[in-house]
C-alpha cells in the first residue's frame, strides 16, 4: 500500500515525503502549493485523498466526498481504483501550480534584481511575466483549448482577459483567472473584441465579425466555455464592457 501511495504521489509531482501521521502519508512539492495526504484501505483499494487548498477543492469538481470519513485536510475524497486517483492527482497538481499567487511568486523571484529603468529593460521583465503566465495557463487548462480541443502547443495562445498593460497590479497580470488558453484564431478574435463570453460561457459575437470569420471560428458548433470561476467572470465583465457587449 505504501509503495502504491508513494508512486501515485511521485508520478504526479508531489515528491516531498513529509512522513506519516495516523495512517496518512503526507506529500508536498517544490512547485505546487499546499500538501496532500494519501491513504489506502487495502492493497487493492479503495484509496483516499485529503486536500488542504480550498481553491483546488472547489475547482477539481469531484461530486462526492468520502462519506463519513474525515482526513487531515479540508476535504477528503475516496477512489475505488488507482486510475481515478492518478487522474485526480494530476488535476490537483496542475491546479496547485497555477493558483493565483503561484505565478506571481515565481515572477517576483525571477525579476527581483532585473532593472526596469528603460523601456527595453521593462520589456525584458514583461517577457518573463508572459512566459510564466503561459506556463500557468497551459497547466490550468490541461494543455488544451477549451473551445476547439486543439492540443498542439504551437497553436495555443495565453490570452489575457484584461490586457497586460491595463492590469492595475502584477497579481492581476499573472492570475490564471485573468486568462484563457485559446487556439490562435480564437485568441486573435478575443483579443480584438470580435468575440467575448457571457457568464454562462456562451460565445458572444460582435457585429464587426465578418461572415467568413464567423464560419472559420465555427461559432455555430462551439459549446459554452466551461470551467469559469467567479474571478474569470469578473474579468470577462470588464472585457464585455470594453468592447461594448
C-alpha positions in Angstrom: 0.0 0.0 0.0 2.8 2.4 0.9 4.6 1.7 -2.3 1.4 2.4 -4.4 0.7 5.6 -2.5 4.2 6.9 -2.8 4.3 6.1 -6.6 0.9 7.9 -7.1 2.3 11.0 -5.3 5.7 11.0 -7.0 4.3 10.3 -10.5 2.0 13.3 -10.2 4.5 15.9 -9.0 4.3 15.5 -5.2 7.8 14.3 -4.4 8.5 15.7 -1.0 7.8 12.9 1.5 6.7 14.6 4.7 6.1 11.4 6.7 3.1 9.5 8.1 0.5 10.8 10.6 -2.3 8.5 11.9 -2.1 6.3 8.8 -2.0 9.2 6.3 1.1 9.7 4.1 1.8 13.4 3.5 3.5 14.8 0.4 4.4 18.2 -0.8 6.0 19.7 -3.9 8.6 22.3 -4.7 6.4 23.8 -7.4 2.8 23.2 -6.3 1.2 25.0 -3.3 -0.2 23.0 -0.4 0.3 19.4 0.8 -1.7 16.3 0.0 -2.5 13.3 2.2 -2.9 9.8 0.8 -4.1 6.5 2.4 -5.3 3.1 1.3 -7.8 0.8 2.9 -6.0 -2.3 1.4 -3.5 -3.1 -1.3 -6.5 -3.3 -3.7 -8.1 -0.1 -2.6 -10.1 1.9 -2.1 -7.8 4.9 -1.9 -8.2 8.1 0.0 -7.0 11.7 -0.8 -7.3 14.6 1.6 -6.6 18.2 0.4 -6.0 21.5 2.2 -6.2 24.0 -0.6 -9.8 25.3 -0.7 -9.4 26.8 -4.2 -8.2 23.4 -5.6 -11.0 21.6 -3.7 -13.6 23.9 -5.4 -12.1 23.5 -8.9 -11.4 19.8 -9.2 -15.2 19.2 -9.5 -15.4 16.0 -7.6 -19.0 15.2 -6.9 -18.7 13.2 -3.7 -16.5 13.0 -0.7 -15.5 10.1 1.4 -18.8 9.7 3.2 -18.3 9.9 7.0 -14.6 9.6 6.7 -12.5 12.5 7.8 -8.9 13.3 6.9 -6.3 15.8 7.9 -7.2 18.2 5.1 -10.2 20.5 4.5 -11.9 17.8 2.3 -11.4 14.1 1.7 -12.2 12.0 -1.3 -12.4 8.3 -2.0 -11.4 6.3 -5.2 -12.1 2.7 -5.9 -9.2 2.3 -8.2 -5.7 3.8 -8.8 -6.6 5.1 -12.3 -9.1 7.6 -10.8 -6.7 8.6 -8.1 -3.9 9.2 -10.6 -6.2 11.3 -12.8 -7.3 13.4 -9.9 -3.8 13.9 -8.5 -2.7 15.1 -12.0 -5.6 17.6 -12.0 -4.8 18.7 -8.4 -1.1 19.3 -9.3 -1.9 21.3 -12.3 -4.3 23.5 -10.3 -1.9 23.8 -7.4 1.0 25.1 -9.6 -1.3 27.7 -11.2 -3.0 29.1 -8.1 -3.4 32.9 -8.4 -0.3 33.7 -6.4 1.9 30.9 -7.6 3.0 32.6 -10.9 3.3 35.9 -9.1 5.7 34.4 -6.6 7.9 33.0 -9.3 7.7 36.3 -11.2 8.8 38.3 -8.2 11.7 35.9 -7.5 12.9 35.9 -11.2 12.7 39.6 -11.7 13.9 40.8 -8.2 17.2 42.0 -9.5 16.2 43.0 -13.0 16.4 46.7 -13.8 13.2 48.5 -15.0 14.6 51.9 -15.9 14.4 51.9 -19.7 11.7 50.6 -22.0 14.0 47.8 -23.1 14.5 46.7 -19.5 10.8 46.8 -18.8 10.2 44.6 -21.9 12.5 42.0 -20.6 10.6 41.9 -17.3 7.3 41.7 -19.2 8.6 38.8 -21.3 9.4 36.9 -18.1 5.9 37.5 -16.8 4.3 36.5 -20.1 6.3 33.2 -20.1 5.3 32.4 -16.6 1.6 33.3 -17.4 1.6 31.0 -20.4 3.1 28.1 -18.4 0.5 28.5 -15.7 -2.4 28.6 -18.3 -1.1 25.5 -20.0 -1.3 23.7 -16.7 -4.6 25.2 -15.7 -6.3 24.3 -19.0 -4.6 20.9 -19.3 -2.6 21.9 -22.5 -5.9 22.2 -24.4 -8.0 24.9 -25.9 -11.4 24.5 -24.1 -13.3 25.7 -27.1 -11.8 23.8 -30.0 -9.9 20.9 -28.3 -6.7 21.9 -30.0 -3.7 20.4 -28.2 -0.8 21.5 -30.5 1.1 23.7 -28.1 2.4 25.8 -31.0 -1.1 26.8 -31.9 -2.2 27.7 -28.3 -2.1 31.3 -27.0 -2.2 32.6 -23.5 -5.0 35.1 -23.9 -5.2 37.8 -21.2 -8.8 38.8 -20.5 -7.8 42.1 -19.0 -4.7 43.0 -21.1 -1.3 43.2 -19.5 -1.0 46.9 -20.0 -4.4 47.6 -18.5 -3.9 45.5 -15.3 -3.6 47.5 -12.2 -1.2 45.1 -10.5 1.2 42.3 -11.3 -1.1 40.0 -9.3 -3.8 40.5 -11.9 -1.4 40.3 -14.8 -0.2 36.8 -13.7 -3.5 35.5 -12.3 -4.7 32.4 -14.3 -8.3 33.6 -13.8 -7.4 36.5 -16.0 -6.6 34.3 -18.9 -7.9 31.7 -21.4 -5.9 29.2 -23.3 -7.2 29.7 -26.9 -6.2 28.5 -30.3 -4.5 31.1 -32.4 -7.6 32.2 -34.4 -9.8 32.4 -31.3 -7.1 34.3 -29.5 -6.9 37.0 -32.2 -10.7 37.3 -32.2 -11.0 37.5 -28.5 -8.0 40.0 -28.1 -9.6 42.3 -30.7 -13.1 42.1 -29.1 -14.7 40.3 -32.1 -15.8 37.6 -29.7 -16.4 37.5 -25.9 -18.2 35.3 -23.4 -21.3 35.5 -21.4 -21.4 34.5 -17.7 -22.7 31.1 -18.7 -19.8 30.6 -21.1 -21.8 31.2 -24.3 -19.9 32.8 -27.1 -20.9 36.3 -27.9 -20.1 37.5 -31.5 -19.6 41.2 -32.3 -21.4 42.8 -35.2 -17.9 43.6 -36.5 -17.2 39.9 -37.1 -17.3 39.1 -40.8 -19.3 36.1 -42.0 -16.2 34.3 -43.2 -14.5 34.7 -39.8 -17.7 33.6 -38.1 -17.6 30.4 -40.2 -13.9 29.9 -39.7 -14.3 30.1 -36.0 -17.1 27.5 -36.1 -19.2 29.5 -33.7 -22.4 27.6 -34.5 -20.8 24.4 -33.3 -18.9 25.7 -30.2 -20.2 24.6 -26.9 -20.3 27.1 -24.0 -17.0 27.6 -22.3 -16.8 25.6 -19.0 -14.5 25.8 -16.0 -15.1 29.5 -15.4 -14.7 30.8 -11.8 -16.2 33.9 -10.3 -12.8 35.5 -10.9 -12.9 34.7 -14.6 -16.4 36.2 -14.8 -15.4 39.4 -13.1 -12.6 39.9 -15.7 -14.9 38.8 -18.6 -17.3 41.5 -17.5 -14.5 44.1 -18.0 -13.8 42.6 -21.4 -17.5 42.9 -22.5 -17.7 46.5 -21.2 -14.6 47.5 -23.0 -15.8 46.1 -26.4 -19.5 47.2 -26.0 -21.3 44.0 -25.5 
